[in-house]
Amino acid sequence: MEAQNFILSLIKSALSHHVRMQTHALQDLRDALINRIHELGTEFKVENKIDINYKCDKEKCLLQWAENNGAKTRLQIAYVEGAGRGAIAMEDMEVGDIAMEIPASITISEDLVYKSDMYQVLEKIDGMSSETMSLLWSMKERHNCNSQFKMYFDTLPENFNTGLTLAVMNIVDDIKIVARLSFGVEAIMALDGTLLFEEIMQAKEHLRVQYDELFPALSKDHPDIFPPELYTWEQFLWACELWYSNSMKIMFADGNLKTCLIPVAGFLNHSLHPHIVHYGKIDSTTNSLKFRLSRPCSVGEQCCLSYGNFSGSHLITFYGFLPQGDNPYDVIPLDFEVDQVDTMVECPLSNWTTHMVRGTWLSENQNIFYYGLPSPLLDCLRSARIQMPFTKTLIKANMEVDKEILEDLQSTFNAMMENLSDMDSVDRESSSWDVKLASQFKEMQRRIVSSILTSCSTGIKLVEHELSKCKAEE
């Protein structure tokens, strides 16, 4: 979809510089591309079920505030079952149409910090980033009844339900105290041994270190600027979730790239097949951010954009959901010690090298020497076993090397599958949202590992068949 829209933009640019005959050819190509995009749009279209009991009164007030300040939108906010609040098309829209336009004047960025009283304190702190400044500003502004952005803060949830707000465990006098926040103990226990568990714990530890470096010192030294009751660990974590899950990188007209919160645009949910792909640059003519469609969006359909090329573990940790469909960025990391592969040509200068293995159903080549597995991984393992370049020829030595590699991978991923115990005992209907999400993630990981095991098994049979032919020729 993105590639076709890029070609479409090149055609649009070229149309104004060509003679009539060339123009007709370009227009025909443009029409063919748009037809193909329509076909893809139909293929990717998802039926939404709107919860009519959710009134969205606060969201409507925010939308009215934004329009009063120059925003334009062809979307309305509604509660979508399975997705939460979302932006729904009020009319049919075509490729290139602007679904939403937000003036730069109502974006929340570091510029607001520079105008506040806290900037003179924060600018003196070594290593203080503009993103952290904005985060600290929002912690206080959230409680400002006279804030220009009160309508926006009023629509934000008390809990974002991301992986960051997991069960916090502290040991006090040898007694474990469990503070149940968003991602609960049962869900965390279910994720033990998975990539997601490690990512959540590392992210949480990083944030705690960051918080402890700032507080309570700032509140003690400047209680009028950083009131202690507004700068607790829980408030800090809430602000982190806000900025992780709702912020966008925006290029402003002056060329500066800033991390911003965009009122109203935050209701645009993520999709693996988004309607909006390019939206990160302020239009210098209108001084606004335009959300232009890359594929059609029908009336009543949820209009989505892409948060980025993120894995499911990242999306759960920082956004609190798993996308529908096969995510090509969901991978199983495989680590090797460098001394095991010290003959590898492109080996990095570190103690470990990591290869990412995704579901082999995404591979287009399941043939011998490929097996649906990443070529860099296979080349790495081959280089560890032989001292000369590996040629993909059907000889006995090569078949024996590949069989050994596939058997080793099969053993490795069998062990992973055992660690990813299934959750058949979990009552999906009565489980809380976080346990359901943990279960979905684990099922996704098991599906990837299962596909790798199948590819290894099929590959071994291919190799054994070729070995039998080699032996017959001998």
N, C-alpha and C positions, 0 to 999 in steps of 0.2 A: 504494500500500500504506500509506504513512504517513498520507495523507489519510483513508483509510477507518478506520484505527485511531484517528485523532483523533475522527472522528464517533462511533465505537464508545465512546470514553471519555465523550463528551458524553451519549450515550444512557444509559450506566451511571449517570452522575450524576443524570440526569433521572428515572430509574425510581423513585427513592426519594421523589420530590416530586410525583407525579401520581396522579390518581384512577384507579380500576380500568379504565375504558374507555380512557383515555390510555395506561395501562400496557400493555394488550394491543397497542395500535398500535406502541408503542415496542419491545416484545419482537419483534413481527413484523419491524420494521425492523432490529433487532439480528440476528435470524436470517438475514435476507436479506444483510446485510453480511458476516456470518461465512461464508456460503455463497460469496459473491463472493471473499472472501479465500482460501478453500480452492481455488477455481478458479485464482486467480492463483498460489497456492503450487504447484499441480500444473504450471502453465505454466513456472514458474521453477525447478522442481526439477532439480538436477544430479546425475547418477549419479557416485559416487565410487569410485575403485579404491584399496583399502587395501593398503599394502605390509606383508605379514605378517612379512617378514624383519626389519623394524625393531621392536625389542623395547620401546622407550620406557621402559626401567627407571628412568632418572633422573626422567622425567616422572611415573611412577607414585609414586615416592618423594615428589615435590613435592605431588602430589594428596593423598597420605596425610597429609603434614604440614599441608596446608591444612585438611583435614577434622578433624584433631586439634585445630586452632585455631578450629573453629567454622564452616568453610566447608561448603556443601551444593551438590551438583552431580548432574545427571542426564546428564552427559556424560563420556566417556572420551577420553583422548588417543591418537591414532594417527597414523601417517605416511600422508598422502594423496598419491598420485602427482600431480605437477604443482602441488601447493600446499604441500608440506612438512608439518610437524606441524599437526594440526587437532583440533577438538573434535567428537566423534561422538556422536550421540544414542544412549543406551542403551535408550530406550523411546519410544513414540509420545507426542508432546506437542502440545497444542492452543494456540490463540490465548489469551494471558493467562497461560499456565503459566510458572513460573520455572525456567529451564534451569540457572541457576547463581546462587549467593548467596555473596558474599565479605564477611567482617567487616571493618569499617573498621580494626580493630586490626592487620591483617596487610597493609595497603596501605603502599607506600613513598612518602613525601611529604616536603616541606620540614620537617615537624615533627621528623624524625629528625636533620636538620642542626642545628636549634636546640639539640639535646641533645648535640651532638658538640663536640670541642675545636676544630674548624676554624671554627665559627661566629664566635667572638670575633675571628678574623682576617678572615674574609670580609665581615662586616657593616661593616667600616671602609672597604671598597673602593667608591668612587663608581660608581654604575650597576650594581652587582652584583645580578642578579635572583635570585629564589628558584629558578627553573628551573636557572640555572647553578650555584647552590650545591648543588642536588640531584645534578646531573651530576657535580660534583667529589667529592661524598660517595660516590657509587656507584663511582667509580674506585678508591677506597681500600677500601671495604667489600667489593668483589668479591674481594679477597685476604685477607679476615679469616676465618680458620678457625673462629672462635667467633661468627660473625655469626648473628643470629636468622634471617637470610634466606639462609643458606648453601645450603639446598636449592634456592632460587630461582636464585641465581647459578650453581649447578652445571649447571642446564639450559640456560643461555644459550650460544649458539654462539661460537666463536672469531672467525668472520667472519659478518656479517649479510648480505653480498652485496647491498648497496644501491648506488645510483649514486654515493654519496659516496666510497666507497673505490675510486675510479678509479685509473688509472695515474698515479703522482706523478712529475713530471719536474723535476729540478733540474740546473742547469748549474754544474759545478765545474771550474774551469780549462779552460773551453771544451769540456768533455767532458759529453755528456748521459748521466745515470745514470737508468735507468728502474727504479723499484721497483714490481713487479707486486703489487698488492693484490687487491681483489675485481673491480672493473670494469676490464677489461684494455685494453691499448693498441689492439688490433684492434677492440674494440667502440667505443671512443672515436672512433677514426678513422672508423668506419662512421657515427657520429652527427654528424660534422662538418657544420655548416650547418643543423642542426635546432634546434628550440626546446629540446629536451632537453639537447643539448650545452651550450647557453648557461646553462641552469638549473643543471646540474651544476657548471660552472666557477664560476659566481657563488656558489653555496652553499659550494663548497670554499674559495674565496678568503675568504669571510666567516668561516668557521670557523678558517682559518689566522690571520687577523688577531685573532680573539678569543683564540686560544690564545697567540699571541705577546704579547698584553697581560698575560697572567697568568704565563706561564712563559718562562724559568726563574726569574723573580723570586721567586715564592712558595716555590719549593723552596730557593732560596738563603737567603731570610730565615727560613723555618720548615721546615727539613729533617726535623724530627721529625713534623710534621703533614702535610707534603706531600713524602714521599720521592721523590727524582728518578726512581728506577726505576719508580715507579707512575704518574708524571705525564709520560710521553713524549707526543709528538704522536700516535703510533699508538694509545696507550691513550686519549687524549682523543677521537680520531676514533671509536674503538670505543664509548665512552660516549655520544657524540653520536648514533650510529646506534641504540644501545639506546633512548635517550629519544625520538628521533624516531619510531622504528618501533613502540615498545611502550607509550608513555605514553598516558594518558587524562586529559581535563579532568573533574574530579569536584567537584560541589558538596556540601560537607559540611553536617552538621546545623546548624552555627553560621552558615551563610550564606557561608562562605569558599570560593572557587573555587581549587582546587589542581591542579597537574599531578602525576600519580601513576603509579607502576608498580603493576599489580595482578597479583600471582602467580596463576597458573592461567588467569585471564581473558585473558592475553596469547596463549593458544593459539587464541582465536577469530579466525578469518581474515575478511578483507574480502570483501564481495560487493556487486554492483550491485543485487541483490535480497535484502537481508539478512532473516534471521529476527528479529533483535533490532535495534530502531531507537533506543529511548530507554533509556539505561543510565547516565547521567551524574550521578545524584543519590543521595546516601546516604539511606536510609529512616531517619527519626528515631526510629521506634518500635523497630526491631531493630538500629539502628546498623550497617547492612550495605548493600552495593551489590547490587541485584537485577537480574539480566539476564532480563527478561520477554519472551516471544515475541510478535511482531507478526503472525506467520503460522505455520502448523503445521510441525512438524519430525518426520519419520518415523524410526523406529528404524534405525540404520545410516547415516543421512544426516548430512552435515557441517553443523553449526550455525554460522551466520555472523552477523556484525554489520557495520555500516558504519563505516569509519574517518573518513568525511566526504565532502563533495561535491568530490572532487579529480580533477584531470585525470590522464591516463596519465603525463605527464612528471613530475608531482609524486609519483605513487605509485612510479615507478621510482627517482627521486632519493632519496626518504626511506624507502621501504619495500622496494624491490627486486623489484617484480612489476608486471605488467599484468593487470587484471581481465578475466574472460571476458565477452564480449558487447559491445554498443554502449554506450559510456560517454557520456552527454549532456554531460559536462564536458570532453571532448576538443575542443579548439578550435585554430584557426589565427589567431594575432594579426595584425592589419593596422594598421600605424601610418601616420598622416598628419601632415604639418606643419600647424600651425594656420593659417598664413597662406594655405594652400591652401583652407581652409574657414572663412575669417573671417566669413562671413555666417551661419554655423550658429547657430541660436538658443540651443542648450544647450551651446555649446563651452566646455570647461574653460579656465581661465586658466593655460595652460602652452604650451610650444612644440609639444607633440605631443598628438594624441588617438589612442586605440587602440580598435579594434573587434574583437570576438571572433567568428569565423565557424566554425560547427560543421558537421558533415556534413549536407548538405541533405536526406538521407533522413529526418531527424528533423522536418523542417518539414511542417506540415499545409496550407500554402498555396503552391502552385507556380504560381498564376495570374498574369496580367499585373499589373504594378506591385509584385509580391511576389517571384516567381521562386524561392521557397524560401530566399531570403537574408534576413539580419537587417534589419528595417525601419529601425532607427537608422542602420545603415551606408548604406542607400540614401537616406534623408532627408538625411544628412550630405553625400553626394556631389551630390545634387540642389541643395541649398542653395549649394554652391560654384559652381554653373553658372547659376543664375537668381537674380534679385534680389527675387522675390516668392514667397509661399507656393505650394507645389506642390499642385495639385489633381489627384486621381486620376481624370481624365476622358480619354476616348479622342480627344484632339485631336492634330494633327500635331506641334505644338511639344513636347508631353509625350513623345510617342513618340520623337522625335529625341533628347531629353535622355536617356531611359532606354536607348536603343540605344548612345549614346556611353558611358554609365556601364558597361553590361554588357561592351562591347568593351574598356574600360580594365581592368575586373576580370579579364576573360578573359586579357588580356596579362600582368597581374600574376601570376595563378595559374599560367599556363603557365611563367613564369620559375621559380616555386617548384617546379613539378613537375620541371623540368630539374635543379634542385639536389638534389632528392630522388631521386637515381639509385637504381634498384632493386638488390637484392642477390641476383639470380638466380644469380650465380657462387658464392654462399656454400653450402657443404655443410652443410645443416641437421642432418643426422644426426650428423656428427662434430664439429660446432662446439661450443665451450664455452657454458655457460649465458648468459654476458654477451653474446656475439655473437648468440645466438638471440634474446635479449631486445631487443637493439638492432635486429635485423632485424624483429621483430614491431612495434616502435614505428614504424619507418620505413614499414612496410607500412600501419599505421594512418593515419599522416600522409598517405601517398599516396592512400589511399582517401577521406579527407576532401577533399583538393584535387581529386581526380578528380570527386567528386560536385558540387563547386562549379563546376568547368569544364563539366560536363554541364548544370547548371542555367543557367549563363550562355549556353551554346549554345542550349538550348531557349528561353530567354527572348528571345534575339535573334530567333529564328524567329517567336515570338509577336508581337514588336514590329514586325518587318518585315511580317507579315501584316496588322496593323492599319494600318501606314503605307500599304500598297498599297490598302486600302479607302478611306483618307483621300484618296489621290491620285485614285482612281476617282470619288469624289464631287465632286472639284474639276473 
